[in-house]
């Protein structure tokens, strides 16, 4: 993948995995990101093939979407999550060393 997956995009992927029938507004509320940022993240994920979108009719007047993480997206999310955890562990260890020197 050429684009760097950010923590925001990773958070959106985690939330979609928890509830694929969620709305962009709910993703915004749960993630603390603006609605525009959520929309940007979703478009980026669709562009690289990490999620696909399917629409369905929830009622007679309203069109809703279901976000599905693709197998490629699951593999990438897992790899990025592992990298993120390893990075945070290194940061934690460095802070621990720093605080223990005081």
DRENDRENDREN-251993 format. One line per field, with one value per residue (C-alpha): residue number from 0; residue in three letters; chain; x, y, z. Coordinates in Angstrom, 1 decimal. Last residue first. Layout:
N
pos: (NUM  ...)
code: (ALA  ...)
unit: (A  ...)
east: (X  ...)
north: (Y  ...)
up: (Z  ...)
END
This chain:
102
pos: (101  100  99  98  97  96  95  94  93  92  91  90  89  88  87  86  85  84  83  82  81  80  79  78  77  76  75  74  73  72  71  70  69  68  67  66  65  64  63  62  61  60  59  58  57  56  55  54  53  52  51  50  49  48  47  46  45  44  43  42  41  40  39  38  37  36  35  34  33  32  31  30  29  28  27  26  25  24  23  22  21  20  19  18  17  16  15  14  13  12  11  10  9  8  7  6  5  4  3  2  1  0)
code: (UNK  UNK  UNK  UNK  UNK  UNK  UNK  UNK  UNK  UNK  UNK  UNK  UNK  UNK  UNK  UNK  UNK  UNK  UNK  UNK  UNK  UNK  UNK  UNK  UNK  UNK  UNK  UNK  UNK  UNK  UNK  UNK  UNK  UNK  UNK  UNK  UNK  UNK  UNK  UNK  UNK  UNK  UNK  UNK  UNK  UNK  UNK  UNK  UNK  UNK  UNK  UNK  UNK  UNK  UNK  UNK  UNK  UNK  UNK  UNK  UNK  UNK  UNK  UNK  UNK  UNK  UNK  UNK  UNK  UNK  UNK  UNK  UNK  UNK  UNK  UNK  UNK  UNK  UNK  UNK  UNK  UNK  UNK  UNK  UNK  UNK  UNK  UNK  UNK  UNK  UNK  UNK  UNK  UNK  UNK  UNK  UNK  UNK  UNK  UNK  UNK  UNK)
unit: (A  A  A  A  A  A  A  A  A  A  A  A  A  A  A  A  A  A  A  A  A  A  A  A  A  A  A  A  A  A  A  A  A  A  A  A  A  A  A  A  A  A  A  A  A  A  A  A  A  A  A  A  A  A  A  A  A  A  A  A  A  A  A  A  A  A  A  A  A  A  A  A  A  A  A  A  A  A  A  A  A  A  A  A  A  A  A  A  A  A  A  A  A  A  A  A  A  A  A  A  A  A)
east: (14.8  16.3  13.2  11.1  13.4  13.6  9.8  9.4  11.6  9.7  6.4  7.6  8.9  5.6  3.7  5.7  5.1  1.3  1.2  3.1  0.7  -2.3  -0.9  -0.4  -3.9  -5.5  -3.6  -4.7  -8.3  -8.3  -7.1  -9.8  -12.3  -13.8  -17.5  -19.3  -23.0  -24.9  -28.3  -31.0  -34.0  -37.5  -39.1  -36.9  -33.6  -32.9  -29.5  -26.2  -23.0  -19.6  -16.2  -13.3  -9.6  -9.6  -7.1  -9.8  -12.4  -10.1  -9.3  -13.0  -13.8  -11.1  -12.3  -15.9  -14.7  -12.7  -15.8  -17.9  -15.4  -13.4  -14.3  -14.2  -17.6  -19.4  -17.8  -18.5  -22.1  -22.4  -20.8  -23.5  -23.0  -24.1  -20.6  -20.6  -17.4  -15.4  -16.5  -15.3  -11.9  -11.6  -12.5  -9.8  -7.2  -8.1  -7.6  -4.3  -3.1  -2.6  0.2  -0.7  1.4  0.0)
north: (10.9  8.1  5.9  8.4  8.3  4.5  4.3  6.8  4.8  1.6  3.3  4.6  1.1  -0.4  2.2  1.3  -2.4  -1.8  0.3  -2.3  -5.1  -2.9  -2.2  -5.9  -6.8  -3.9  -4.9  -8.5  -7.4  -4.9  -7.5  -9.8  -6.9  -5.0  -4.5  -1.2  -1.4  1.6  3.1  4.6  6.2  6.6  3.2  1.9  0.2  -0.1  -1.5  -0.2  -2.0  -0.5  -2.1  -1.9  -2.3  -1.8  1.1  3.5  2.2  2.8  6.3  7.1  5.8  7.9  11.1  10.5  10.0  13.2  15.1  13.8  15.0  12.5  11.6  7.9  6.9  10.1  10.2  6.5  7.2  10.0  7.8  5.3  1.8  -1.4  -2.9  -2.8  -4.0  -4.3  -0.9  0.5  -1.1  0.2  3.7  3.5  2.4  5.4  7.7  6.0  6.7  4.3  5.6  5.5  3.4  0.0)
up: (38.0  36.0  36.5  34.6  31.5  31.5  31.8  29.0  26.7  27.6  26.9  23.5  22.6  23.6  21.6  18.5  19.0  19.5  16.3  14.3  15.5  14.7  11.2  10.5  11.7  9.8  6.6  6.8  7.6  4.8  2.2  3.4  2.8  5.6  4.9  5.4  5.3  3.9  4.5  2.2  4.0  2.8  2.7  5.6  6.0  2.3  1.6  0.3  0.1  0.7  0.4  2.8  2.5  -1.3  -1.4  -2.6  -0.2  2.8  1.5  1.0  4.5  6.1  4.2  5.3  8.9  8.7  7.4  10.2  12.7  14.7  18.3  17.3  18.7  17.6  14.1  13.5  14.6  12.1  9.4  10.1  11.6  9.8  9.9  13.7  15.5  12.3  11.3  14.6  14.2  10.7  11.8  14.5  11.9  9.8  12.7  13.7  10.2  7.4  5.1  1.5  -1.0  0.0)
END
